[in-house]
């Protein structure tokens, strides 16, 4: 099994899913599960389009930290600091 981070690529309206973490065997299955959730979730008014969401596999063998900042930066980004 793998872990996938699915994120909106645009600012969202109310009653929209912004981020999802999906456990699945592969990317296609993760997207199918997420798409089904969008269709069946009574609190969400969205559908899946590949241009509206990114899907990223999280590598559990690589140390990393993903942080979501507030404001206009609504996506999780990997923390990287420049060396001085």
N, C-alpha and C positions, 0 to 999 in steps of 0.2 A: 504494500500500500504506500501511497505517496500523499503529501500534503500540498494543496494548491491554494494560493491566495488570489481571489478574484476581486477586482476593484473597478469601480466606475471610472471612466476616463474623463468625465465631465462633472461640473457642479450639479447637484441634484435638487429635485423638488421635494416637498414634503411627501411622506409615505413612499419613500424609495429606499432600496437597499444600496448602501454605499460600498461595503466590504463584506466578503464572506471567506471563510476558511473551509475548504472541502477536502475530505479524505476519500481518495479513490485510487483505483488501480492505474489509471492513466488520465491524461489531460482531457480527452474526449468524454470520458465518463464523468469527470468532474464538471465539465461544462453542461452536460446533459442533466446532472443532478441540480445544478444551480438554475438552469433554465426551467426545470420542473418546479422548483421552489418559487421562482418568480411568478409562474402561472397559477400556482395553487395557494400562495400566501394571501390571505384576505386583507392584510394590512399594507400590501404593496401594489402599486399600479405601474408595473414595468413589464417589459418583455426583453428577451436576450437578443442583442445584436453584437457581433464581434467588434464593431467600431465603437460600441458604447462601454465595453468592459475589457480589461486586460486579465489574462490568466497566467500566473507565474508559479512555477514549481519551487517549493521551498526545499533547499538542500539541507537535510538534517546532518550530513557529514561535514558541513562547513560551519564553523562558528560565525554567527551573525546576529545582529539585532535589528528588528524592523520597528520603526516608530511612526506613529501618526500624529502630526502636529495639527493644531487648531487653525482657524481662520481659513484662508484660501487654499491652504495645502492640505487637501482632504485625503490624500493617499498615503499609504505606508511607504516609507523609503528606508533603504538600508543606511545605517549610521556609518558614515565615513568621515574621518577628520584628516586634514592635510598635515603632513609632517612639517614641523618648523625647522 
